[in-house]
Amino acid sequence: MTGKPLIGLSSLSSTMRNLFALMALAILLSQSLALIQASSLTGPVAIVSNSIDMPTAESMKSVLEAMGFEVRIFSPQEYSEALEYGQFVIVLGGHKAPEGIGQISSSLLSPEEKSRLERKNYAYYFIKRGPGRKPVVVVAGNDRYGTYRAANTFLLKGLKQVDALLSSPSPVVVIMGTPAGG
């Protein structure tokens, strides 16, 4: 025996590494499941994604379904349907994203938030009130990889913030910590 591990991460395909990352995320999220089940987050979740962020949308859908949520993925052209469907809506991509996501995100983000998203390696989420005061979460990064990192951060931290927003009878200010990569 040479003392080397039987399986090294460098020898695994990127698909396998992604699968391991998704499983680790699912384990972390399962610890929060009891909190979410006792919360006001009871309705379906709508995810709005373009084709570029579709792998992230599908990963988020899998994790949220494992937590007990009903989830549908919508195209940017179906944004109004997503607003009707979901208790809250997740928009994947920032103000410069193609295929219609940019127009949606641009209408929700402040100039300062847009500026932050243009910084290299920036990735985070912004919880907003959309039409009808429905919570809309813009999950974005400087590129598709940043959006993926921001989605993981949202799943770990943001669901609790959306729950607080939904259960509060009055406006809520959400103060977020240091964003990933920035």
C-alpha positions, 0 to 999 in steps of 0.5 A: 500500500502506497498510502494514497487515497483510493479515490482522489478528487482530481481523478473524478470526472466533473460530473462526479465532483458536482454530484458529491457537492450536491450530496454534501449540500443536501446533507447540510440542508437536511439539518435545516429541514425541521426549521423550514417545515415549522415556518411560513414557507409552505407554498410552491417555489417558482424558479425563473432561469435562462438556458445558461443557468438551467443546470443551477435551476435543476440543482436547486429544484432537486434540493428544494424538492428534497426539502418538501417544496413543490418546484417548477422552473419557468423561462423568463418569458413565463415570469408573470406565470411564475409570480402567480405560481410561487409563494416566492420566486427565484430569478437566476441571473443578474441584470446583464444575463441574456434571454430575458433574465437581465430585464427582470433582474434589472427591474428589481436590483438597485444601481449599487447591487448592479455595480456589485454584480459587475465585480469579478468573482462576485456572487450573492442573492438579493431578496426583493418585493416584486409585483404584489409585494411577493418575495422575489429573490435574485440569485446572481454572480458575475458569471454562471459559476458565480450564480451557482455559488450564489444559489448554494449560499441562498439555499443555506442562508436565504430560505430563513430570510424569505421565511422572515419576510413572509411571516412579518406583517410589516416591511423587513430590512434584511442585512446580509453578511459578506458575499461569496467572492467579494 
